Amino acid sequence: MVFDGQVEEATFGEVDGVSIKQITITTSGITLSVITWGATITRLEVPDREGVKGNVVLGFDTMQGYMSEENRYLGAVIGRTCDRIGGGRFSLDGEKFQLVENDMVGASCLHGGERGWDKQVWEAEVDRERGTITMAYMSKDGEEGYPGDVIVVVTYSVVGQSINISYQAMTTKPTIINITNHSYFNLGTSDDIKEHVVTIPSDRYVEVDKDLIPTGKIAPVQGTPMDLRNPVVLEDVLVKCPGEEFAGFSHCYVVEKNLIKKDNSTLLHGGEGLTVVGTVEDKSTGRGVRCSTDQPGLIFYTGQYNSSTGPMVGRGGKVYGKYSGLCLETQKFGDSCNQPGFPTWTLRPGSVYTHNTSYSFYNF
């Protein structure tokens, strides 16, 4: 498809004397803005049923917001590993590694540590003819306790009514990798997403303990509040969510099109292309989004911890509280480096980590 939009660059702010760029792709159907701090999506405008564009992701007006302690990873690329690592510990090829325990829920390493990839300055390259934004970062050996120099490249593209995200990573030493994007979606005009209608066509989810660490068991959704195979209004199920002090979802659904080999190391994708893993609709605006991926898991998160570290004051002075947005995080299962039955996080020299996800918007 020929790109028929515009690409603009501007200065968004500064971190330690380094200028942070904001790059914006605008087409007739979508406006996407990304900054070089954390390769973060700051704005995503899509039309409602009347054709009027509106922003559908949470964000901040300035760099101060993205650098604040209250920021709950809004719009950022998460790495070197997203999700949780129990006790912050893992072993690889007989060597033990200890990462920081930075999770407020329990004793685990969350989203790459104290200063993961969401808190780094990325290099940016723009292809104006194709309408793509490519972000790159070099994560050095030992950063946040992880082994190996890792080069990661993330490409954002706008194709029709879809935002496509492509990830690649290579390493100089055996290491672990699990990357995602942490955008919070709110397709409506309300301060929360309770009236959003969600469908996740998965029969199974990854069971977790009270600290949200996987137990190693893959559980059926049948007969539980986790069953979102048919459209459900979020408000009707939030109070029934299992395993959390604050009612809400923060669970990994198994992408049913993927099968795990008996050696638990290689994923077989059932056919070419991406699998639709989740659909969200807002009846008041007529906006909908379908999330598709080639990854084996989808974290569905409803933002119940948004104000846990203090008020998160977002764009236009709006306070982002509990349930202010929801996340559709495509990835491998959490704590896979400690779970031999899960898809592997291990990346070795000479191999390339790849991951493709698409968010396709529509009206109804």
ABEGO torsion letter per residue (X at the ends): XBBABBBBBBBAEBBGGBBBBBBBBBBAABBBBBBABGGBBABBBBBBAAGBBBBABBBBABAAAAABAABBGBGBBBOABBEBBBGGBBBBGGBBBBBBBABAABBBBBGGEABBAAABBBBBBBBAAAGBBBBBBBBBBGBGGBBEBBBBBBBBBBBEABBBBBBBBBBABBBBBBBBBABBBBABABABAAABBBBBBBABBBBBBAAGBBAGBBBBABGBAABAABBBBAAAAAAABBGBABBEBBBBBBBAABBBBAAGABBBBBEBEBBBABBBBBAAAGBBBBBBBABABBBBBAGAAAAAAEBBBBBGGBBBBBGABBBBBBBBBBGAAABAABBBABBBBGBBBBBBBBBBBBBX
